[in-house]
């Protein structure tokens, strides 16, 4: 919920705080960077100090940072508050997921609990835009950040009463060097991927990704030498851990990327307002909730690997429906397609998460949970970067040959850059010429969306095959 409401608040906070373009990008992105970079460390920290303690500490920090963000008076203050929010948020998912691993030792109960846990993310995404829009229509932009405060306060009151504490019996020391290296590796890779999605392939994002990979290689080598590593590399030799981790990353690559371009399609191609487009995104969130809750029922009849493979086939059908989107009448294709692929991907994510945390002993659940959530963040960043690059390449190739001739140089540059740039630049043109430019840009964007959807279909089918053959027919893996 906290993620989705920010996008609604950007126009009003921009008017109030007057951030530069760079400052605004950091306001939006710093949360995700700190969240992704801190997950592995926070998961391991929960194993060491206790999952409930980490959860309550993170909740207090999240509530305090939310108040700081709500009453920020300048851009740098808001950037700092968002950074604190990201670091605090990194404590919440690993601690809650590892608590579930310890509280529900029966596999069927654990699967159901994780399904509810996963559905809560979709519920937050669904209710965020309506509640945020309601607050913004009556109060100032900072009010959206205060949504988290009552929830965190309730958790701080009820958590000590209702939640048991769990920690590893012999947690060992937390290697701060490894923690710093993991944060640096994830941050630089995620940053580079997002920059590629935003500005295209260049030396800065490429250098950032290469730096992250180099730090990651050094991190892996260090883990092999430590008696008590931050990440036990033996996990990756367990098939029921490593393959679900891959499935989680790749399925969310397709889902995040598709959802991003669906949102742009609704607003920039069909011309819907952000408020109306947000409501049309609710069915997708509802499908994610339904798909997550149905997952435990499905695996009572078929093995998890085959259930996940079937889910990816369903997702592939949904992505195929997206290819029917057009400039004039594509709302039904987009809504139905997003509902179908969400119904397919939701059980994949739920069951993959269940298999990841179930493949390790309870005392290592925090580290496994951190890895699971890191794969989620990495999948999202990859989806935006990879599919974004595909859509951008198709758009620029197509629009360069179809936009009207004789446009001013600045208008032409804006139109060749993005669909949003073309729509904005068209306002400065005579009506007939502006309409022709918008039509050409929309046609080019839709073609890019269709190509990206075809890529998602191929990815879904390949992942379904991988899960069915290598996970579904493999021998039952065990912790070694």
SULMO-V214413 format. One line per field, one symbol per residue. ss: DSSP state (h for helix, s for strand, l for the rest). phi: phi as a letter, one per 20 degrees, with the letter a starting at -180 (. if undefined). Layout:
ss=???
phi=???
This chain:
ss=lhhhhhhhhhhhhhhhhlllhhhhhhhhhhhhhhhhhhhhhhhhhhhhhlhhhhhhhhhhhhhhhhhhhhllllhhhhhhhhhhhhhhhhhhhhhhhhhhhhhlllhhhhhhhhhhhhhhhhhhhhhhhhhhhhhhhhllhhhhhhhhhhhhhhhhhhhhhhlllllllllllllhhhhhhhhhhhhhhhhhhhhhhhhlllhhhhhhhhhhhhhhhhhhhhhhhlllllllhhhhhlhhhhhhhhhhhhhhhhhhhhhhhhhhhhhhhllllhhhhhhhlhhhhhhhhhhhhhhhhhlllllhhhhhhhhhhhhhhhhhhhllllllllhhhhhhhhhhhhhhhhhhhhhhhhhhhhlllhhhhhhhhhhhhhhhhhhhhhhhhhhhhhhhhhhhhhhhllllllllhhhhhhhhhlhhhhhhhhllllhhhhhhhhhhhhhhhhhhhhhhhhhhhhhhhhhhhhhhhhhlllllllll
phi=.fffffffeggffffeelffffffffgfefgffffffefffffffffeeoffffffffffffffffffffdfdbgfffffffffffffffefffffffffgefcffgfffffffffgfffffffffeffffffffffccfgfffffgfffffffffeegfeddfdcbffcfmeefffffffffffffffffffffffednfbffffffffffffffffffffffeefcffceffgfeegfdfffffffffffgfffffffffffffeeeemffgffffffefgfffffffffffgfffffdcfgfffffffffffffffffffefcfebdfffffffffffffffgfffffffffffeedfgfdffffffffffffffffffffffffffffffgfffffdcfgfnfgfffffffffbfffffffffedggffffffffffffffffffffffffffffffffffgffeedfdfffecfd
